[in-house]
Amino acid sequence: MLASWLAVRLGAAELPEGVTFGQVWGAGILGGIGFTMSIFVSGLAFGESDLLGTAKLGILAASAVAGLAGYATLRVVLGRARGEPG
């Protein structure tokens, strides 16, 4: 989000027509769902130890939080764009 905002402010880029920074923010939050590689790396790091289960639980919980937060953010942002109450 910060890199996108900075690029637009410095004139190096521009948002596509009809896209707001709120939408970019919501999509960025949804990027936190990408947990497949995290589970793979934790498997390499922890092997068959008890920490692997804890790592997987933490990764899945963080992915759920990212999904819900991204959904809520985009629902509010897109609702405002349609003129619905926030």
Secondary structure, DSSP 4 states (H G I P E B T S, - for coil): -HHHHHHHHTTS--PPTT--HHHHHHHHHHGGG--HHHHHHHHHHHTTSTHHHHHHHHHHHHHHHHHHHHHHHHHHHHHHHTT---
